[in-house]
Amino acid sequence: MNGITAAALAAFGLGIAYLRLLRPWQLRWGASDEEVARPLVGDDLVTTPTFDATRAITIRGRPADIWPWLCQVGVTRAGWYSYDVLDNLRRPSARRIIPALQDLKPGDVLPMSPDGKSGILVHALDRPRSMIWGTPGISTWVWILDPRPDGTTRLITRVRARYRWLSLSIAFSMLVEFADIWMMRRMLLNLRERVESTTGGTPGCGWQDFSGSCR
């Protein structure tokens, strides 16, 4: 077996491992079977997606506590709460609500470029329950905030994209395919930490009473 054949077999093996093991995990990180199967607002904007990922996390706070953090995301705004060295020009993402960034509306751009002009379009908002970002027919990023009786919120996010294999955009699509989970996971975890630091929630503890005791 020559070196080229060995490399081809190794690449084939890695591809199979990704499709069978890593991809199913990354497409549903934190989400239940019900959440993955559940139709969400905005699903109809990208039909038959190539990439269809549903992720979720429970946050100790109400939708109204979480909504302002989502409204202010973006480079040159509050950041993305992920790996700042990669997606926020090395600037730390905000750790407070910024009132001047709360008036988000359809048609606004959530910046991803250094000049703050290029990024994801806001498609629709239903305060404080859902928001849809993206371009219909190409890709969408949906956020759902479901309140629970115990005072927590189930934050569900879904990214749907249709790959255009013969377009130059396929390079960005492959970046989404292989890197999205790591950025999204970090964003959700950091978002939870920020919200709970302001609501009194303590990870692994639940709500706290005024004495600071868990209950």
Rosetta blueprint (number, residue, H / E / L):
1 M L
2 N L
3 G H
4 I H
5 T H
6 A H
7 A H
8 A H
9 L H
10 A H
11 A H
12 F H
13 G H
14 L H
15 G H
16 I H
17 A H
18 Y H
19 L H
20 R H
21 L H
22 L H
23 R H
24 P H
25 W H
26 Q H
27 L L
28 R L
29 W L
30 G L
31 A L
32 S L
33 D H
34 E H
35 E H
36 V H
37 A H
38 R L
39 P L
40 L L
41 V L
42 G L
43 D H
44 D H
45 L H
46 V L
47 T L
48 T L
49 P L
50 T L
51 F E
52 D E
53 A E
54 T E
55 R E
56 A E
57 I E
58 T E
59 I E
60 R L
61 G L
62 R L
63 P H
64 A H
65 D H
66 I H
67 W H
68 P H
69 W H
70 L H
71 C H
72 Q L
73 V L
74 G E
75 V L
76 T L
77 R L
78 A L
79 G E
80 W L
81 Y L
82 S L
83 Y L
84 D H
85 V H
86 L H
87 D H
88 N L
89 L L
90 R L
91 R L
92 P L
93 S L
94 A L
95 R L
96 R L
97 I L
98 I L
99 P H
100 A H
101 L H
102 Q L
103 D L
104 L L
105 K L
106 P L
107 G L
108 D L
109 V E
110 L E
111 P E
112 M L
113 S L
114 P L
115 D L
116 G L
117 K L
118 S L
119 G E
120 I E
121 L E
122 V E
123 H E
124 A E
125 L E
126 D E
127 R L
128 P L
129 R L
130 S E
131 M E
132 I E
133 W E
134 G E
135 T E
136 P L
137 G L
138 I L
139 S E
140 T E
141 W E
142 V E
143 W E
144 I E
145 L E
146 D E
147 P E
148 R L
149 P L
150 D L
151 G L
152 T L
153 T E
154 R E
155 L E
156 I E
157 T E
158 R E
159 V E
160 R E
161 A E
162 R L
163 Y L
164 R L
165 W L
166 L L
167 S L
168 L L
169 S L
170 I H
171 A H
172 F H
173 S H
174 M H
175 L H
176 V H
177 E H
178 F H
179 A H
180 D H
181 I H
182 W H
183 M H
184 M H
185 R H
186 R H
187 M H
188 L H
189 L H
190 N H
191 L H
192 R H
193 E H
194 R H
195 V H
196 E H
197 S H
198 T H
199 T H
200 G L
201 G L
202 T E
203 P L
204 G L
205 C L
206 G E
207 W L
208 Q E
209 D L
210 F L
211 S L
212 G L
213 S L
214 C E
215 R L
